[in-house]
Amino acid sequence: MSLDAMVYIVFGVSGSGKTSVGKALAEYLNIPFYDADDFHPEVNIQKMSDGIPLDDEDREPWLQLLAKNITDWNRKEGAVLACSALKESYRDTLQSIDSKYIKWIFLDGSFELIANRLETRKNHFFKKEMLVSQFETLEKPKEGISIEIDKSIDQIINEITSKLKINTSEIGLIGLGVMGKSLAKNLLSKNFKLSVYNRHVDGVEVDVAKKFVAEHSEYKQLLGFDDLQKFVDSIEQPRTIMVMVNAGKPIDLVIDALIPLLSKEDCIIDGGNSHYKATLERSERLAEKGIHFLGTGISGGEEGALKGPSIMPGGAKVAYERSGKFLEAIAAKDKNNLSCCTYIGPDGSGHFVKMVHNGIEYAEMQLLAETYQLLRFYLGKTPIEISNIFKSWIQNGAKSYLLEITSDLLLKKEKDDFLIDKILDKAGQKGTGGWSTVAALELGVSLPTISESVMARNVSGIKAKRVHASEIYQLGKKQFSSNETTFIEHLEKAFIATSIINHHIGFELINEASITHNWELNLSEIARIWTNGCIIRSMLMEQISQLFFKKNDTSLLLFPEIVTTMKLNIDALSEIVGTGLKAGIAMPVLSSAINYFYGYTSSQSSANIIQAQRDYFGAHTYQRVDKPLDQYFHTNWKN
C-alpha cells in the first residue's frame, strides 16, 4: 500500500495536554489515537514512578518502537500520537516517514500554568518536581506549528485545523444572493477551497448554504454553513472572508457578528456597493482590533461575477498583499491577459472608484436612452432599424458593452410586439449615482453629465405627474424634415463626443479625490481594469488607459488625440442638441455635455457677473484681472 496517510504528533512537556488534545484531534479527524506513554517498557515506567528522569539510553528503544509504528500507521489510515518528544534528536528518530506525511504540533505553555495543572491531576505517575527537568530538556521546535495551551480544547483544535489547513477552506463567502452565488461559483472554478455562509431565517431563508452545496456537489472543496461560528472555524488562518450583503446596516451587522469570532490578521472583504466614507470608518474600527478590511467595488453584474468581473479593492496595502490573490484570480482579463483587478489605494478609495464607475455608467445609459429617443420618436425609426444603426456604430469603432446590449435588447419581442414598448418608462436606481454628485459638490468638481443622468431618473420616476403635465400642455413633437443620413451621422458624432466628455468628467472627480485624500491613484490602471468585465468597458476605455499611461496630464480633454477627435465631433453635438430641443425632446446628458465642453474651453466665462453680484449683496469681495490674485476688493455698488 502506498504511503499516503497523515500522522499527527502532538508533543510537549507533561501537563501540556497532549493526551486530551490528541484524543480530540483524532476524534475530529476520525482516525486512531495513540499515547506514546503506552509504548514505554515497564522499566521506564518504573523509573518515572520512582521520580528518576529517563536518559537518552532509556528512551532509544521506546523511540525506535514508536518510529516503527508511525511507519505502520502511515501505511494504513493515519493516526494521532501524543508524545513528549522534547529534543530535536528524538523528533529526528520519530521522523521515519516522508516529512510531507507527518505533522508536528507543539503545545506551548508556561511553567507556572503547567505546574498548576499537574497539581490538580490524580493517579498520574509523573511527579511535579520532574517538570523542571523536562523544561530544561525541552528544545523548542523549528518545524511544525506551535499552539498556546491557555485556551479551551475546542479552541486549540480549531487553531490546529486552521494552521495545518485540515479540512479547511482557503476563503469564506457570506451572502448567497445573486452576486454571492455567482462569485462563489467563480471561486470554485478557480479551484479554491471555499466555505459559504447564509443566515437562517425561518420561512424566509432556510438552508440556503446547504442547498447551494447540494446543487454543486461536483465541487468537493465546497462547505456550506448556517452557523457563523462553524463557518469561521472552517477557514484557514489568517482568514479571508468576502461579504456579499446589501450595503448599509446589513454589512455592519455582519461585521459586528464576525468581530468576536475572528483573529488578528484576518481580513474582511466588503464586495457590496458601500459608501466610501462608511468603508473608511469600518476599516478604522477593525484596524483597532488587528483585523484587515478591503472595501471592494465589483462591476459586471451576475454574468461578470460568474465569468470574471472588474474588481476595485481599496484599504491597507498589507491586506491586499495577503488577500488580493483571490480577487485577482476571479477577475476578468484584459487584452494582455492581465487581471482586471488592481490595488486601488488606501482608505475607502476602492469604493470611491466604484462609485464613480457607477456614475459614468448612469450617464452612458442615459446617453443611449436619449439617442434612442431621438431615433425612435423624432426620426421615426423602428427598434430593428435603431439596433442596426447601433451595430454600425460598433463596427465604426464606438464599441462598448452598453451599446452592444442596447442593440440586442431592442430586438426582443413578445409575440408580434417589441418588448421595449411594454416596459414602463420609470427608471430605478440604488443611490450610487447620487453619491457621486454629492462627492463632486464636496470636492468642488463639476459633474454635469453624471448628475443630470441621476436627475433624469428622478424625473422618470414621477410618471403620473408627467402624464398629467403632457395632457395640460399638449406640446406635441415636431416632425423630422431634414436629411436622414446626415442626421444619423451627426448623431453618431454627438454620441462619441458626449461619451468622451462624460469619461473626462468621471476621471476628473477621481483625480481630485486622489489629490484631496492623498490616495495617489493610478488613473491608467483604473481605466485598464475597466476595459473588461465591467459595465462600462469599451474601446474608448482602452484608449483612455493608454493615454493616461503615456502622458503626464490627468485631464482627458487635453490629450492631443482627444482634442483631434473632439474637433471632428463637437459641432455635430451642438447641432443635435439644438435640433432635439427644438423638437421637444429632453436631452439632459447630451445638452449638459455640450454646456460643460463650452464652459471648459472658454477663456472668458460669465462668472465675473456672479462675483459682482455676490459682492453687491453680501460684500463677499472679488479679485481683479489687473491686480495680483492674492488681493481681494470690495466695492460700494450703491454709490
C-alpha positions as CSV (number, residue, x, y, z in Angstrom):
1,M,0.0,0.0,0.0
2,S,1.3,3.5,-0.8
3,L,2.4,5.8,1.9
4,D,-0.3,8.4,1.9
5,A,-2.0,8.6,5.3
6,M,-1.1,11.5,7.6
7,V,0.4,11.1,11.1
8,Y,0.0,14.0,13.5
9,I,2.3,14.1,16.5
10,V,1.1,16.3,19.4
11,F,4.1,16.9,21.7
12,G,5.3,19.0,24.7
13,V,6.1,18.6,28.3
14,S,3.9,16.6,30.6
15,G,0.9,18.5,31.7
16,S,0.6,20.5,28.4
17,G,-2.5,18.5,27.5
18,K,-1.0,16.2,24.8
19,T,-3.4,13.4,25.5
20,S,-6.6,15.5,25.8
21,V,-5.7,17.5,22.6
22,G,-4.6,14.3,20.8
23,K,-7.8,12.5,21.5
24,A,-9.9,15.5,20.5
25,L,-8.0,15.9,17.2
26,A,-8.2,12.1,16.5
27,E,-12.0,12.3,17.0
28,Y,-12.2,15.4,14.8
29,L,-10.2,13.6,12.0
30,N,-11.9,10.2,12.6
31,I,-8.5,8.4,12.8
32,P,-6.9,6.3,15.7
33,F,-5.3,7.9,18.7
34,Y,-2.2,6.6,20.4
35,D,-0.4,7.7,23.6
36,A,3.3,7.3,23.5
37,D,3.4,6.6,27.2
38,D,1.6,3.3,26.5
39,F,4.6,2.2,24.5
40,H,7.2,2.7,27.3
41,P,8.8,-0.5,28.5
42,E,8.0,-1.4,32.1
43,V,11.4,-0.4,33.3
44,N,10.9,3.1,32.0
45,I,7.5,3.4,33.7
46,Q,9.0,2.2,37.0
47,K,11.9,4.7,36.8
48,M,9.5,7.6,36.2
49,S,7.2,6.4,39.0
50,D,10.2,6.5,41.3
51,G,10.9,10.1,40.3
52,I,14.0,9.1,38.3
53,P,14.3,11.0,35.0
54,L,14.8,8.9,31.8
55,D,18.0,9.4,29.9
56,D,18.6,9.1,26.2
57,E,19.6,5.5,26.5
58,D,16.3,4.7,28.2
59,R,14.3,6.5,25.5
60,E,16.1,5.0,22.4
61,P,14.2,1.6,22.3
62,W,11.0,3.5,23.0
63,L,11.6,6.0,20.2
64,Q,12.5,3.2,17.8
65,L,9.3,1.3,18.6
66,L,7.3,4.5,18.0
67,A,9.1,5.1,14.7
68,K,8.2,1.6,13.5
69,N,4.5,2.2,14.5
70,I,4.4,5.6,12.7
71,T,5.5,3.8,9.5
72,D,2.8,1.2,10.0
73,W,0.1,3.9,10.7
74,N,1.2,5.8,7.7
75,R,0.6,2.7,5.6
76,K,-2.9,2.3,7.0
77,E,-5.3,5.1,7.9
78,G,-3.0,7.5,9.7
79,A,-3.0,8.4,13.4
80,V,-2.6,11.0,16.1
81,L,0.2,10.3,18.5
82,A,0.6,12.2,21.9
83,C,4.3,12.1,22.7
84,S,6.7,14.3,24.7
85,A,9.4,14.3,22.0
86,L,11.3,17.1,23.9
87,K,14.6,17.0,22.0
88,E,15.2,17.6,18.3
89,S,17.1,14.3,18.2
90,Y,14.0,12.4,19.5
91,R,11.9,14.0,16.8
92,D,14.6,13.0,14.2
93,T,14.2,9.4,15.2
94,L,10.4,9.6,15.0
95,Q,10.6,11.1,11.5
96,S,10.5,7.6,9.9
97,I,8.3,8.6,7.0
98,D,8.4,11.3,4.4
99,S,8.1,14.7,6.1
100,K,5.0,15.7,4.0
101,Y,3.1,12.9,5.7
102,I,3.9,13.9,9.3
103,K,2.7,17.0,11.1
104,W,4.3,18.2,14.3
105,I,2.1,20.1,16.8
106,F,3.9,21.6,19.8
107,L,1.8,22.5,22.8
108,D,3.4,25.5,24.4
109,G,2.7,26.9,27.9
110,S,4.5,28.5,30.8
111,F,6.0,26.5,33.7
112,E,3.5,28.1,36.2
113,L,0.5,27.1,34.1
114,I,1.6,23.5,33.6
115,A,2.7,23.1,37.2
116,N,-0.8,24.2,38.4
117,R,-2.3,21.7,36.0
118,L,-0.2,18.8,37.4
119,E,-1.2,19.6,40.9
120,T,-4.8,19.0,40.1
121,R,-4.2,15.6,38.5
122,K,-4.9,12.4,40.3
123,N,-3.3,8.9,39.8
124,H,-0.6,10.2,37.4
125,F,2.9,8.7,37.8
126,F,4.6,11.9,36.7
127,K,5.8,14.0,39.6
128,K,5.7,17.8,39.6
129,E,9.3,18.0,40.6
130,M,10.3,16.4,37.3
131,L,8.7,19.3,35.4
132,V,11.9,21.4,35.9
133,S,13.9,18.6,34.3
134,Q,11.5,18.5,31.3
135,F,11.7,22.2,30.7
136,E,15.5,22.1,30.9
137,T,15.5,19.2,28.4
138,L,12.9,20.8,26.0
139,E,14.3,22.1,22.7
140,K,11.5,24.1,21.1
141,P,10.9,23.0,17.5
142,K,11.8,25.0,14.4
143,E,9.4,23.0,12.3
144,G,5.7,22.4,12.6
145,I,3.2,24.6,14.4
146,S,3.1,25.9,18.0
147,I,-0.1,26.2,19.9
148,E,-0.5,28.2,23.1
149,I,-2.4,26.0,25.6
150,D,-4.1,28.7,27.7
151,K,-7.4,28.1,25.9
152,S,-10.2,25.5,25.7
153,I,-9.7,22.2,23.9
154,D,-12.2,23.3,21.2
155,Q,-10.3,26.5,20.6
156,I,-7.0,24.5,20.4
157,I,-8.5,22.1,17.9
158,N,-9.8,25.0,15.8
159,E,-6.4,26.6,15.8
160,I,-4.6,23.3,14.8
161,T,-7.0,22.5,12.0
162,S,-6.8,26.1,10.7
163,K,-3.0,26.3,10.9
164,L,-2.5,22.9,9.3
165,K,-5.3,23.5,6.8
166,I,-7.0,20.3,7.8
167,N,-10.5,20.2,6.2
168,T,-10.3,23.9,6.0
169,S,-11.2,26.4,3.2
170,E,-8.9,28.9,1.7
171,I,-11.6,31.6,1.7
172,G,-15.1,32.2,3.0
173,L,-18.0,34.0,1.4
174,I,-21.0,35.4,3.3
175,G,-24.3,36.1,1.5
176,L,-25.7,33.8,-1.3
177,G,-27.8,36.3,-3.2
178,V,-27.4,36.6,-7.0
179,M,-23.9,38.1,-6.9
180,G,-22.8,36.0,-4.0
181,K,-23.7,32.7,-5.7
182,S,-22.0,33.8,-8.9
183,L,-18.8,34.8,-7.1
184,A,-18.8,31.6,-5.2
185,K,-19.0,29.6,-8.4
186,N,-16.3,31.7,-9.9
187,L,-14.0,31.0,-6.9
188,L,-14.8,27.3,-7.1
189,S,-14.0,27.2,-10.8
190,K,-10.5,28.5,-9.9
191,N,-10.1,25.5,-7.6
192,F,-10.2,27.4,-4.3
193,K,-11.4,25.6,-1.3
194,L,-14.5,27.6,-0.3
195,S,-16.8,27.9,2.7
196,V,-20.1,29.7,2.2
197,Y,-22.5,31.1,4.8
198,N,-26.0,32.4,4.6
199,R,-28.2,33.4,7.5
200,H,-31.1,31.2,8.6
201,V,-34.5,32.9,8.8
202,D,-37.5,30.7,9.4
203,G,-39.8,30.7,6.4
204,V,-37.6,33.2,4.5
205,E,-34.1,31.9,4.2
206,V,-33.8,28.3,5.1
207,D,-30.9,26.0,4.4
208,V,-29.6,28.4,1.7
209,A,-26.0,27.4,2.1
210,K,-26.7,23.7,2.4
211,K,-28.9,23.8,-0.8
212,F,-26.1,25.6,-2.6
213,V,-23.7,22.9,-1.7
214,A,-26.1,20.2,-2.7
215,E,-26.7,21.9,-6.1
216,H,-23.0,22.0,-6.7
217,S,-21.9,18.6,-5.5
218,E,-19.3,18.4,-8.2
219,Y,-17.2,20.7,-6.1
220,K,-15.7,18.6,-3.3
221,Q,-13.9,21.6,-1.9
222,L,-17.2,23.4,-1.1
223,L,-18.5,23.6,2.5
224,G,-21.8,25.2,3.5
225,F,-22.9,26.7,6.8
226,D,-25.8,28.5,8.5
227,D,-23.8,28.6,11.8
228,L,-21.4,31.6,11.8
229,Q,-19.0,30.2,14.3
230,K,-18.6,26.9,12.4
231,F,-18.2,28.8,9.2
232,V,-15.4,31.0,10.6
233,D,-13.7,27.9,12.1
234,S,-13.7,26.2,8.8
235,I,-11.4,28.8,7.2
236,E,-7.7,28.5,7.4
237,Q,-5.8,31.3,9.3
238,P,-5.2,34.1,8.7
239,R,-8.7,34.1,7.3
240,T,-10.1,35.9,4.2
241,I,-13.9,36.4,4.3
242,M,-15.8,38.1,1.4
243,V,-19.1,39.6,2.5
244,M,-21.7,40.0,-0.2
245,V,-24.7,41.5,1.5
246,N,-26.6,44.8,1.0
247,A,-24.7,48.0,1.7
248,G,-25.5,50.0,4.9
249,K,-26.8,48.4,8.1
250,P,-26.6,44.8,6.9
251,I,-22.8,45.0,6.3
252,D,-22.4,46.5,9.8
253,L,-24.5,43.7,11.4
254,V,-22.3,41.1,9.7
255,I,-19.1,42.8,10.8
256,D,-20.4,43.1,14.4
257,A,-21.2,39.4,14.4
258,L,-17.8,38.4,12.9
259,I,-15.5,40.5,15.2
260,P,-15.6,38.3,18.3
261,L,-15.0,35.2,16.1
262,L,-12.0,36.5,14.2
263,S,-8.3,36.6,15.0
264,K,-5.7,39.3,14.3
265,E,-4.5,39.5,10.7
266,D,-7.8,38.1,9.4
267,C,-9.3,40.1,6.5
268,I,-12.9,41.0,5.7
269,I,-13.7,42.0,2.0
270,D,-16.8,44.1,1.6
271,G,-17.8,43.4,-2.0
272,G,-21.0,45.4,-2.0
273,N,-21.8,49.0,-3.1
274,S,-20.9,50.6,0.2
275,H,-20.3,54.4,0.6
276,Y,-16.6,55.1,0.7
277,K,-16.9,57.1,3.9
278,A,-18.6,54.2,5.6
279,T,-15.8,51.9,4.3
280,L,-13.2,54.2,5.9
281,E,-15.0,54.1,9.3
282,R,-15.3,50.3,9.2
283,S,-11.6,50.0,8.2
284,E,-10.5,52.1,11.1
285,R,-12.8,50.3,13.6
286,L,-11.5,46.9,12.5
287,A,-7.9,48.0,12.4
288,E,-8.1,48.7,16.2
289,K,-8.7,45.0,16.6
290,G,-6.0,44.0,14.3
291,I,-8.4,42.9,11.5
292,H,-7.8,44.0,7.9
293,F,-10.6,45.4,5.7
294,L,-10.8,45.8,2.0
295,G,-13.7,47.9,0.6
296,T,-14.0,46.4,-2.8
297,G,-16.0,47.6,-5.8
298,I,-17.2,44.8,-8.1
299,S,-18.7,45.5,-11.5
300,G,-20.1,43.2,-14.1
301,G,-23.4,42.1,-12.8
302,E,-24.4,38.5,-12.4
303,E,-22.6,37.3,-15.5
304,G,-19.5,39.2,-14.7
305,A,-19.4,37.9,-11.2
306,L,-19.6,34.4,-12.6
307,K,-17.2,34.7,-15.5
308,G,-14.9,37.5,-14.4
309,P,-15.8,41.0,-13.1
310,S,-13.8,44.1,-12.8
311,I,-12.7,44.4,-9.2
312,M,-11.6,47.6,-7.3
313,P,-10.2,46.9,-3.9
314,G,-9.1,49.6,-1.5
315,G,-7.7,49.6,2.0
316,A,-4.5,48.7,3.7
317,K,-1.8,47.6,1.3
318,V,-0.9,44.7,3.6
319,A,-4.4,43.4,3.4
320,Y,-4.3,43.4,-0.4
321,E,-0.9,41.7,-0.5
322,R,-2.4,38.9,1.5
323,S,-6.0,38.6,0.2
324,G,-5.7,40.2,-3.2
325,K,-4.7,36.8,-4.8
326,F,-8.3,35.6,-4.6
327,L,-9.7,38.8,-6.2
328,E,-7.1,38.8,-9.0
329,A,-7.8,35.1,-9.7
330,I,-11.6,35.6,-10.3
331,A,-11.4,38.9,-12.1
332,A,-11.7,39.3,-15.9
333,K,-8.6,39.5,-18.0
334,D,-7.7,42.5,-20.2
335,K,-6.4,42.2,-23.8
336,N,-2.9,41.4,-22.4
337,N,-4.3,38.6,-20.2
338,L,-3.7,40.7,-17.0
339,S,-6.2,40.6,-14.2
340,C,-8.9,43.4,-14.3
341,C,-8.2,43.8,-10.6
342,T,-5.6,46.1,-9.1
343,Y,-4.9,47.6,-5.7
344,I,-6.7,51.0,-6.0
345,G,-5.3,52.7,-2.9
346,P,-5.8,53.2,0.9
347,D,-8.9,54.0,3.0
348,G,-12.2,53.9,1.0
349,S,-10.6,54.6,-2.4
350,G,-11.8,51.3,-3.8
351,H,-15.5,52.0,-3.1
352,F,-15.0,55.6,-4.2
353,V,-13.7,54.5,-7.6
354,K,-16.6,52.0,-7.9
355,M,-19.0,54.9,-7.1
356,V,-17.6,57.0,-9.9
357,H,-17.7,53.9,-12.2
358,N,-21.4,53.7,-11.5
359,G,-21.8,57.4,-12.1
360,I,-20.2,57.1,-15.5
361,E,-22.4,54.1,-16.1
362,Y,-25.5,56.1,-15.3
363,A,-24.6,58.8,-17.8
364,E,-23.7,56.3,-20.6
365,M,-27.0,54.6,-20.1
366,Q,-28.9,57.9,-20.2
367,L,-26.9,59.0,-23.3
368,L,-28.1,55.8,-25.1
369,A,-31.6,56.4,-23.9
370,E,-31.6,59.9,-25.3
371,T,-30.1,58.7,-28.6
372,Y,-32.8,56.0,-28.9
373,Q,-35.5,58.6,-28.1
374,L,-34.3,60.8,-31.0
375,L,-34.1,58.0,-33.5
376,R,-37.5,56.5,-32.4
377,F,-39.7,59.4,-31.9
378,Y,-38.1,62.2,-33.9
379,L,-36.6,60.3,-36.8
380,G,-39.4,57.6,-36.7
381,K,-37.1,54.6,-36.8
382,T,-38.2,51.1,-35.7
383,P,-36.4,49.2,-32.9
384,I,-34.9,46.9,-35.5
385,E,-33.6,49.9,-37.5
386,I,-32.2,51.5,-34.4
387,S,-30.5,48.3,-33.5
388,N,-28.9,48.2,-36.9
389,I,-27.7,51.8,-36.6
390,F,-26.1,51.0,-33.2
391,K,-24.4,47.9,-34.7
392,S,-23.0,50.1,-37.5
393,W,-21.5,52.5,-34.9
394,I,-19.9,49.5,-33.1
395,Q,-18.3,48.5,-36.4
396,N,-17.1,52.1,-36.9
397,G,-15.1,51.9,-33.6
398,A,-17.6,53.0,-30.9
399,K,-17.8,49.5,-29.5
400,S,-18.9,49.3,-25.9
401,Y,-20.7,46.8,-23.7
402,L,-23.7,49.1,-23.2
403,L,-24.0,49.9,-26.9
404,E,-23.9,46.2,-27.7
405,I,-26.6,45.2,-25.1
406,T,-28.8,48.1,-26.2
407,S,-28.7,47.0,-29.8
408,D,-29.6,43.5,-28.6
409,L,-32.5,44.4,-26.3
410,L,-34.2,46.4,-29.0
411,L,-34.8,43.2,-31.0
412,K,-36.6,41.3,-28.2
413,K,-40.3,40.6,-28.9
414,E,-43.3,39.3,-27.1
415,K,-45.4,37.7,-29.9
416,D,-45.6,40.5,-32.5
417,D,-44.7,43.4,-30.2
418,F,-41.4,44.8,-29.2
419,L,-40.8,44.2,-25.5
420,I,-39.2,47.7,-25.2
421,D,-42.6,49.2,-25.9
422,K,-44.2,47.3,-22.9
423,I,-41.6,48.4,-20.3
424,L,-42.8,51.3,-18.1
425,D,-40.6,54.4,-18.6
426,K,-39.8,54.7,-14.9
427,A,-36.1,54.1,-14.1
428,G,-34.9,52.7,-10.8
429,Q,-31.6,53.4,-9.0
430,K,-29.8,52.4,-5.9
431,G,-28.2,55.7,-5.0
432,T,-24.6,55.3,-6.1
433,G,-25.0,57.8,-8.9
434,G,-26.3,60.4,-6.4
435,W,-23.4,59.7,-4.2
436,S,-21.1,60.8,-7.0
437,T,-22.9,64.1,-7.2
438,V,-22.6,64.7,-3.5
439,A,-18.9,63.8,-3.6
440,A,-18.4,66.2,-6.5
441,L,-20.0,69.0,-4.6
442,E,-17.8,68.3,-1.6
443,L,-14.7,68.3,-3.7
444,G,-15.7,71.3,-5.8
445,V,-15.7,69.3,-9.1
446,S,-18.2,69.9,-12.0
447,L,-20.1,66.7,-12.7
448,P,-22.9,67.6,-15.1
449,T,-23.4,64.5,-17.3
450,I,-23.5,62.2,-14.2
451,S,-25.6,64.5,-12.1
452,E,-28.1,65.1,-15.0
453,S,-28.4,61.3,-15.5
454,V,-29.4,60.9,-11.9
455,M,-31.9,63.8,-12.2
456,A,-33.3,62.2,-15.4
457,R,-34.1,59.1,-13.4
458,N,-35.7,61.2,-10.8
459,V,-37.9,62.9,-13.4
460,S,-38.8,59.5,-14.9
461,G,-40.0,58.4,-11.5
462,I,-42.8,61.0,-11.5
463,K,-44.7,59.2,-14.2
464,A,-48.2,60.2,-13.2
465,K,-47.2,63.9,-13.0
466,R,-45.5,63.7,-16.4
467,V,-48.6,62.2,-17.9
468,H,-50.8,64.9,-16.3
469,A,-48.5,67.7,-17.4
470,S,-48.4,66.4,-21.0
471,E,-52.2,66.5,-21.1
472,I,-52.2,70.1,-19.9
473,Y,-49.5,71.4,-22.3
474,Q,-50.2,69.2,-25.3
475,L,-46.9,70.4,-26.8
476,G,-46.5,67.6,-29.2
477,K,-43.3,66.8,-31.1
478,K,-42.0,68.4,-34.3
479,Q,-41.8,66.1,-37.3
480,F,-38.4,65.3,-38.8
481,S,-37.8,67.2,-42.0
482,S,-34.0,67.1,-42.6
483,N,-31.7,64.8,-44.4
484,E,-31.9,61.4,-42.6
485,T,-28.4,60.2,-43.4
486,T,-26.8,63.5,-42.3
487,F,-28.8,63.5,-39.1
488,I,-27.7,59.9,-38.2
489,E,-24.1,60.8,-39.0
490,H,-24.3,63.8,-36.7
491,L,-26.0,61.8,-34.0
492,E,-23.1,59.3,-34.1
493,K,-20.6,62.1,-33.7
494,A,-22.6,63.6,-30.9
495,F,-22.7,60.2,-29.2
496,I,-18.9,59.9,-29.4
497,A,-18.3,63.4,-28.2
498,T,-20.6,63.1,-25.2
499,S,-19.1,59.8,-24.2
500,I,-15.6,61.3,-24.2
501,I,-16.9,64.3,-22.1
502,N,-18.6,62.0,-19.7
503,H,-15.5,59.9,-19.1
504,H,-13.4,63.0,-18.7
505,I,-15.8,64.3,-16.0
506,G,-15.6,61.0,-14.1
507,F,-11.8,60.8,-14.1
508,E,-11.6,64.5,-13.1
509,L,-13.6,63.5,-10.0
510,I,-11.3,60.5,-9.3
511,N,-8.2,62.6,-9.7
512,E,-9.5,65.4,-7.4
513,A,-10.3,62.9,-4.7
514,S,-6.9,61.3,-5.1
515,I,-5.2,64.7,-4.5
516,T,-7.5,65.7,-1.6
517,H,-7.2,62.4,0.3
518,N,-3.6,61.7,-0.7
519,W,-4.6,58.4,-2.3
520,E,-2.1,58.6,-5.2
521,L,-4.5,56.8,-7.5
522,N,-3.2,55.4,-10.8
523,L,-5.7,56.6,-13.5
524,S,-4.2,54.4,-16.2
525,E,-4.6,51.3,-14.0
526,I,-8.1,52.2,-13.1
527,A,-9.0,52.6,-16.7
528,R,-7.3,49.4,-17.6
529,I,-9.3,47.3,-15.1
530,W,-12.4,48.8,-16.7
531,T,-11.5,47.5,-20.1
532,N,-13.1,44.1,-19.4
533,G,-15.6,42.5,-17.0
534,C,-17.4,45.8,-16.1
535,I,-20.5,47.5,-17.4
536,I,-18.6,50.5,-18.9
537,R,-16.0,48.5,-20.8
538,S,-15.4,49.9,-24.3
539,M,-12.8,50.7,-27.0
540,L,-12.8,54.3,-25.6
541,M,-11.8,52.9,-22.2
542,E,-8.8,51.1,-23.7
543,Q,-7.7,54.3,-25.4
544,I,-8.1,56.2,-22.1
545,S,-5.9,53.7,-20.3
546,Q,-3.2,54.0,-22.8
547,L,-3.4,57.8,-22.8
548,F,-3.0,58.1,-19.1
549,F,-0.2,55.6,-19.2
550,K,1.8,57.6,-21.8
551,K,1.0,61.1,-20.8
552,N,1.6,63.2,-17.6
553,D,-1.6,65.1,-17.9
554,T,-4.7,63.9,-16.0
555,S,-7.3,65.9,-18.0
556,L,-8.6,63.6,-20.7
557,L,-9.9,66.5,-22.9
558,L,-6.4,68.0,-23.1
559,F,-4.7,65.0,-24.7
560,P,-3.8,65.8,-28.4
561,E,-5.5,62.6,-29.6
562,I,-8.7,63.5,-27.8
563,V,-8.5,67.2,-29.0
564,T,-8.4,65.9,-32.6
565,T,-11.5,63.7,-32.1
566,M,-13.4,66.4,-30.3
567,K,-12.8,68.9,-33.0
568,L,-14.2,66.5,-35.5
569,N,-17.4,65.8,-33.5
570,I,-18.2,68.8,-31.3
571,D,-20.2,70.8,-33.9
572,A,-22.4,67.8,-34.5
573,L,-23.1,67.5,-30.8
574,S,-24.1,71.2,-30.7
575,E,-26.4,70.7,-33.8
576,I,-28.0,67.6,-32.4
577,V,-28.8,69.3,-29.1
578,G,-30.3,72.3,-30.8
579,T,-32.4,70.2,-33.1
580,G,-33.5,67.8,-30.4
581,L,-34.6,70.6,-28.1
582,K,-36.5,72.3,-30.9
583,A,-38.2,69.0,-31.5
584,G,-39.4,69.0,-27.9
585,I,-37.2,66.0,-26.8
586,A,-35.4,66.2,-23.4
587,M,-31.7,65.5,-23.6
588,P,-30.2,66.2,-20.2
589,V,-26.9,64.3,-20.8
590,L,-26.4,65.4,-24.4
591,S,-27.1,69.1,-23.5
592,S,-25.1,69.1,-20.3
593,A,-22.1,67.6,-22.2
594,I,-22.1,70.5,-24.7
595,N,-22.6,73.1,-22.0
596,Y,-19.7,71.6,-20.0
597,F,-17.5,71.5,-23.0
598,Y,-18.1,75.1,-24.0
599,G,-17.6,76.2,-20.4
600,Y,-14.4,74.1,-20.1
601,T,-12.9,75.5,-23.3
602,S,-13.9,79.2,-22.7
603,S,-11.2,81.5,-21.6
604,Q,-13.8,84.1,-20.5
605,S,-16.8,82.9,-18.5
606,S,-19.8,84.7,-17.1
607,A,-18.5,84.2,-13.5
608,N,-17.4,87.9,-13.2
609,I,-21.1,88.8,-13.1
610,I,-21.6,86.3,-10.3
611,Q,-18.7,87.7,-8.3
612,A,-20.0,91.3,-8.7
613,Q,-23.5,90.1,-7.6
614,R,-22.0,88.4,-4.5
615,D,-20.1,91.5,-3.6
616,Y,-23.1,93.7,-4.1
617,F,-25.5,91.9,-1.8
618,G,-23.1,90.2,0.6
619,A,-19.7,92.1,0.5
620,H,-18.0,88.8,-0.4
621,T,-15.2,90.6,-2.3
622,Y,-13.7,89.8,-5.7
623,Q,-10.4,89.6,-7.4
624,R,-9.3,91.7,-10.4
625,V,-7.8,90.8,-13.7
626,D,-5.4,93.8,-13.4
627,K,-4.2,93.0,-9.9
628,P,-2.3,90.2,-8.2
629,L,-4.6,87.2,-7.4
630,D,-3.8,87.3,-3.7
631,Q,-5.5,90.7,-3.4
632,Y,-9.3,91.0,-2.8
633,F,-11.5,94.0,-3.3
634,H,-14.9,95.3,-2.2
635,T,-17.0,98.0,-3.9
636,N,-19.8,100.1,-2.6
637,W,-22.1,99.4,-5.6
638,K,-24.9,101.7,-4.5
639,N,-22.9,104.9,-4.8
